């Protein structure tokens, strides 16, 4: 049975400062003896994301995969989703638009 670790990103901006804090929090959680199966990054409050925060997302994905966890990007606005699509980063992540999709992914 896998657990889920959810990080609700504080908006409206997801930038370098927030990216460092979130990366640190997720890495700490992944070090537990029984790391979560899923790391969910909840974007519901995010209206702006910069390149440093995109880098933080990929660092989180790398750290999670090293511990057998998957990263799910949750509740992204169309604008934020476009940033991930244009940068081709959306291919690296599982994306859930709403609670129903998240439940299907995480069980």
Secondary structure, DSSP 8 states (H G I E B T S, - for coil): ---EEEEE--SSEE-HHHHHHHHHHHHHHHTSTT--SEEEEE-TT-SEE-HHHHHHHHHHHHHHHHTT-EEEEES--HHHHHHHHHTTGGGGSEEE-SHHHHHHHH-
